[in-house]
Amino acid sequence: MNLRWVEYLVALADERHFGRAAARCGVSQPTLSAQLRRFEEELGGPLVVREPRVELTELGRRVVGPARQMLSLAEDISWAGRDQEGSVTGTVRVGIFPTLAAYLLPHLLAGLDHDAPGVDLSVVEEKSATLLGLLDSGEIDVALLASAVPAKLSSVPVFREEFLLATPADDPLGTDPGPVDPAALRGTDLILMSEGHCLRDQVLEVCADSGSGVRKDIQPGSVATLSQLVAAGSGRTLMPRMAVSPPMAPDPRIALREFTEPRPHRDVVVCGRAAVLERRAVRALVAVLRDLPGGLVEPLESLCYST
């Protein structure tokens, strides 16, 4: 069995188009088609239906899962050969969820440039559920999550990010001095992100503990829109600290208050296959995430990789 055949099958399963799959693999379409037929001959049955559209056969569906695993293991072997003593180099394909990505990336890229200049990032910004699918298909190496990690993956904690109360500037709760007790939100309907964002689920936990409710008529799809709604006087919400910290410019229309202890927060982990988390480039990424500028987050220094 030729490993390239395996690569061609996985590409075709993802692209469902011979031309796109061939381009992804860096070969001509006739080459990919001919090599796939050789793979089918060796297995004794068709892997794909070519007309009227590309679809995996039952055999193809059975084979594509192990094929993805084979490619992952081959990549692990390749990294083991490259990951020797000397400068830490390589590209890490990382997925970050939307309510974190825009605010983390300036700090993350600056930290890597300073501490690990040989490490490059290829970044995908998607919701957490999509990131898990991309990990499963091997399209990204690691993902940053603030939600539950499937048991089949390993993870390492990197930092804790606290939430701040955000209110319109003229809101009495926003102008009071000192930290605010979450219980003060009882009877308040908070503005939450739309379904599918982990930030929504995290704030819902605060709602349950504090006795606050949820605005059902407004469900923004981004932190930027959430911020504008608060600034316009539509209501109160909780904002991640990085989203309201430099280099993000302060908005005079929004008042921000710390919470009393224990402060509402989210814990962010880097997750992926155990072998990937052992790569030196990924360990460099973890080190930078644990060393973000002071005051933004609390590093989670545990060196234990969980499974």
C-alpha positions as CSV (number, residue, x, y, z in Angstrom):
1,M,0.0,0.0,0.0
2,N,1.3,3.4,-1.0
3,L,1.0,6.3,1.5
4,R,0.3,8.6,-1.4
5,W,-2.8,6.6,-2.3
6,V,-4.0,7.2,1.2
7,E,-3.4,10.9,0.9
8,Y,-5.3,11.0,-2.4
9,L,-8.3,9.2,-0.8
10,V,-8.4,11.6,2.2
11,A,-8.2,14.6,-0.1
12,L,-11.0,13.3,-2.3
13,A,-13.1,12.6,0.7
14,D,-12.7,16.1,1.9
15,E,-13.0,17.9,-1.4
16,R,-15.5,15.7,-3.2
17,H,-14.0,16.9,-6.4
18,F,-11.1,15.3,-8.4
19,G,-9.7,18.6,-9.6
20,R,-9.6,20.2,-6.1
21,A,-8.2,17.1,-4.5
22,A,-5.5,16.9,-7.1
23,A,-4.5,20.5,-6.6
24,R,-4.4,20.0,-2.9
25,C,-2.0,17.0,-3.3
26,G,0.1,18.8,-5.9
27,V,-0.5,16.3,-8.7
28,S,-2.5,16.3,-12.0
29,Q,-6.1,15.1,-12.0
30,P,-5.3,12.1,-14.3
31,T,-2.5,11.1,-11.9
32,L,-4.7,11.2,-8.9
33,S,-7.5,9.3,-10.6
34,A,-5.1,6.6,-11.9
35,Q,-3.4,6.1,-8.6
36,L,-6.8,5.9,-6.8
37,R,-7.8,3.1,-9.2
38,R,-4.6,1.2,-8.3
39,F,-5.6,1.6,-4.6
40,E,-9.1,0.2,-5.4
41,E,-7.5,-2.7,-7.3
42,E,-5.4,-3.6,-4.3
43,L,-8.4,-3.4,-1.9
44,G,-10.6,-5.3,-4.3
45,G,-13.5,-2.8,-4.6
46,P,-14.4,0.8,-5.5
47,L,-13.6,3.5,-3.0
48,V,-15.6,6.3,-4.7
49,V,-18.5,6.7,-7.0
50,R,-17.3,9.1,-9.7
51,E,-20.6,10.0,-11.4
52,P,-22.8,12.0,-11.3
53,R,-20.9,13.4,-8.3
54,V,-18.0,12.2,-6.2
55,E,-19.2,10.1,-3.2
56,L,-17.5,7.6,-1.0
57,T,-18.7,4.0,-1.3
58,E,-19.3,1.9,1.7
59,L,-15.8,0.6,1.4
60,G,-14.5,4.1,1.1
61,R,-16.3,5.2,4.2
62,R,-14.7,2.3,6.1
63,V,-11.3,3.0,4.8
64,V,-11.1,6.8,5.1
65,G,-11.0,6.8,9.0
66,P,-8.0,4.6,9.2
67,A,-6.5,6.5,6.3
68,R,-6.6,9.7,8.3
69,Q,-5.0,8.0,11.2
70,M,-2.2,6.7,8.9
71,L,-1.5,10.2,7.6
72,S,-1.4,11.5,11.2
73,L,1.0,8.8,12.3
74,A,3.2,9.5,9.2
75,E,3.2,13.2,10.1
76,D,4.2,12.3,13.7
77,I,7.2,10.3,12.3
78,S,8.2,13.1,10.1
79,W,8.1,15.6,13.0
80,A,10.1,13.2,15.2
81,G,12.9,13.4,12.6
82,R,12.8,17.1,12.3
83,D,12.3,17.8,16.0
84,Q,15.9,17.4,17.1
85,E,18.1,19.6,19.1
86,G,18.7,23.1,17.8
87,S,16.4,26.0,16.9
88,V,12.7,25.3,17.3
89,T,11.1,25.6,13.9
90,G,8.0,24.6,12.0
91,T,4.5,25.7,11.3
92,V,1.7,25.0,13.8
93,R,-1.8,24.9,12.4
94,V,-3.9,26.2,15.2
95,G,-7.6,26.8,15.6
96,I,-9.0,29.5,17.9
97,F,-12.6,30.2,18.7
98,P,-14.0,33.6,17.6
99,T,-14.5,35.3,20.9
100,L,-10.8,34.9,21.7
101,A,-9.0,34.9,18.4
102,A,-9.0,38.6,17.5
103,Y,-7.9,39.7,21.0
104,L,-5.3,37.0,21.6
105,L,-3.5,37.0,18.3
106,P,-1.7,40.4,18.7
107,H,-0.2,39.1,21.9
108,L,0.4,35.6,20.7
109,L,2.2,36.6,17.5
110,A,4.4,39.2,19.3
111,G,5.3,36.6,21.9
112,L,6.3,34.0,19.3
113,D,8.3,36.5,17.3
114,H,10.2,37.3,20.5
115,D,10.6,33.8,22.1
116,A,10.3,31.4,19.2
117,P,10.9,33.2,15.9
118,G,11.3,29.9,14.0
119,V,7.7,28.9,14.7
120,D,5.0,30.1,12.3
121,L,1.3,29.9,12.8
122,S,-1.4,29.0,10.4
123,V,-4.6,30.2,12.1
124,V,-8.2,29.1,11.6
125,E,-10.9,31.0,13.4
126,E,-14.0,28.8,14.0
127,K,-16.5,27.9,16.7
128,S,-15.4,25.2,19.1
129,A,-17.5,22.4,17.6
130,T,-16.0,23.1,14.1
131,L,-12.5,23.2,15.5
132,L,-13.0,19.7,17.0
133,G,-14.1,18.5,13.5
134,L,-11.0,20.0,12.0
135,L,-8.8,18.3,14.6
136,D,-10.5,15.0,13.8
137,S,-9.9,15.4,10.1
138,G,-6.3,16.4,10.6
139,E,-6.8,19.9,9.0
140,I,-5.4,21.6,12.1
141,D,-2.7,20.4,14.6
142,V,-4.1,21.9,17.8
143,A,-7.1,24.0,19.0
144,L,-7.6,26.5,21.8
145,L,-10.8,25.6,23.6
146,A,-12.6,27.0,26.6
147,S,-15.1,24.1,26.6
148,A,-15.1,20.4,27.3
149,V,-12.4,18.4,25.5
150,P,-13.4,15.0,24.1
151,A,-11.8,12.0,25.9
152,K,-9.9,10.9,22.8
153,L,-7.9,14.1,22.8
154,S,-5.1,15.3,25.1
155,S,-5.0,18.8,26.5
156,V,-2.8,21.2,28.4
157,P,-4.1,24.2,30.4
158,V,-2.6,27.6,29.4
159,F,-4.5,30.5,31.0
160,R,-7.5,31.7,32.9
161,E,-9.3,34.7,31.5
162,E,-11.7,36.6,33.8
163,F,-15.0,38.3,32.8
164,L,-15.8,41.9,33.5
165,L,-19.3,43.4,33.8
166,A,-20.0,45.7,30.9
167,T,-22.8,48.2,31.1
168,P,-23.8,51.5,29.4
169,A,-21.8,54.4,30.8
170,D,-24.8,55.9,32.5
171,D,-26.0,52.6,34.1
172,P,-26.0,53.0,37.9
173,L,-24.5,49.5,38.3
174,G,-21.6,50.6,36.1
175,T,-20.9,53.8,38.0
176,D,-20.7,52.3,41.5
177,P,-17.2,52.0,42.8
178,G,-15.3,48.8,43.6
179,P,-15.9,45.2,42.5
180,V,-19.5,44.1,41.9
181,D,-21.0,40.9,43.5
182,P,-22.6,38.7,40.8
183,A,-25.7,38.6,43.0
184,A,-26.2,42.2,42.0
185,L,-27.2,41.0,38.6
186,R,-30.3,39.2,40.0
187,G,-33.3,40.2,37.9
188,T,-31.1,41.6,35.1
189,D,-31.5,40.1,31.6
190,L,-28.0,40.0,30.1
191,I,-27.2,40.2,26.4
192,L,-25.6,36.9,25.3
193,M,-23.9,35.7,22.2
194,S,-25.8,33.6,19.7
195,E,-26.1,29.8,19.9
196,G,-22.9,27.9,19.2
197,H,-20.5,30.3,20.9
198,C,-18.8,29.0,24.0
199,L,-18.9,32.5,25.5
200,R,-22.7,32.1,25.6
201,D,-22.5,28.9,27.5
202,Q,-19.9,30.4,29.9
203,V,-22.1,33.4,30.7
204,L,-25.1,31.2,31.1
205,E,-23.3,29.6,34.0
206,V,-22.9,33.0,35.6
207,C,-26.6,33.7,35.0
208,A,-27.5,30.4,36.8
209,D,-25.3,31.2,39.8
210,S,-26.4,34.9,40.1
211,G,-30.1,34.6,39.3
212,S,-29.9,36.8,36.2
213,G,-31.8,36.2,33.0
214,V,-31.1,36.3,29.3
215,R,-32.3,38.8,26.6
216,K,-33.9,36.5,24.0
217,D,-34.6,39.3,21.5
218,I,-30.9,40.1,20.9
219,Q,-28.3,37.5,20.1
220,P,-25.2,39.0,18.5
221,G,-22.8,36.9,16.5
222,S,-19.5,38.6,17.5
223,V,-18.0,40.3,20.5
224,A,-17.7,43.5,18.5
225,T,-21.5,43.6,18.0
226,L,-22.1,42.7,21.6
227,S,-19.9,45.7,22.6
228,Q,-21.8,48.0,20.3
229,L,-25.2,46.9,21.7
230,V,-24.0,47.7,25.3
231,A,-22.6,51.0,24.1
232,A,-25.9,51.9,22.5
233,G,-27.7,51.3,25.8
234,S,-29.4,48.0,25.0
235,G,-28.3,46.3,28.2
236,R,-25.6,44.7,30.3
237,T,-23.3,41.8,29.5
238,L,-20.1,40.1,30.5
239,M,-17.0,40.7,28.5
240,P,-13.7,38.7,28.4
241,R,-10.9,40.8,29.8
242,M,-8.8,40.7,26.6
243,A,-11.6,42.0,24.5
244,V,-11.6,45.3,26.5
245,S,-7.8,45.6,27.1
246,P,-5.1,47.2,25.0
247,P,-4.5,47.1,22.1
248,M,-8.3,47.4,22.1
249,A,-9.2,51.0,22.5
250,P,-11.5,51.9,25.4
251,D,-15.1,52.9,24.6
252,P,-16.2,55.9,26.8
253,R,-19.8,54.7,26.2
254,I,-19.2,51.5,28.2
255,A,-18.5,51.1,31.9
256,L,-16.5,48.1,33.1
257,R,-16.4,46.7,36.5
258,E,-14.5,43.8,38.1
259,F,-16.3,41.1,40.0
260,T,-15.8,40.0,43.6
261,E,-14.0,36.8,44.3
262,P,-14.5,34.1,43.1
263,R,-14.5,36.0,39.8
264,P,-16.3,34.5,36.8
265,H,-13.8,33.3,34.2
266,R,-13.0,30.8,31.5
267,D,-10.1,28.4,31.4
268,V,-8.4,28.0,28.0
269,V,-6.6,24.8,27.0
270,V,-4.6,23.7,24.0
271,C,-5.8,20.4,22.8
272,G,-4.9,17.8,20.2
273,R,-3.4,14.4,19.8
274,A,-0.9,13.5,22.5
275,A,2.0,13.1,20.0
276,V,1.2,16.6,18.5
277,L,1.3,18.2,21.9
278,E,4.8,16.8,22.4
279,R,6.2,18.7,19.4
280,R,8.7,21.3,20.3
281,A,6.9,24.0,18.2
282,V,3.7,23.3,20.1
283,R,5.4,23.4,23.4
284,A,6.8,26.8,22.4
285,L,3.3,27.9,21.6
286,V,2.1,26.7,25.0
287,A,5.0,28.6,26.7
288,V,4.0,31.9,25.0
289,L,0.3,31.4,25.9
290,R,1.3,31.0,29.6
291,D,3.4,34.2,29.4
292,L,1.0,36.8,28.0
293,P,1.3,40.4,29.1
294,G,0.7,41.0,32.8
295,G,-2.9,41.6,33.9
296,L,-4.6,40.1,30.9
297,V,-4.8,36.5,32.1
298,E,-3.7,34.1,34.9
299,P,-1.3,31.5,33.7
300,L,-2.2,27.9,34.4
301,E,1.2,26.4,34.9
302,S,0.4,22.7,35.2
303,L,2.7,20.8,33.0
304,C,0.5,17.7,33.0
305,Y,-1.0,16.7,29.7
306,S,-4.3,15.1,30.3
307,T,-6.0,12.5,28.2
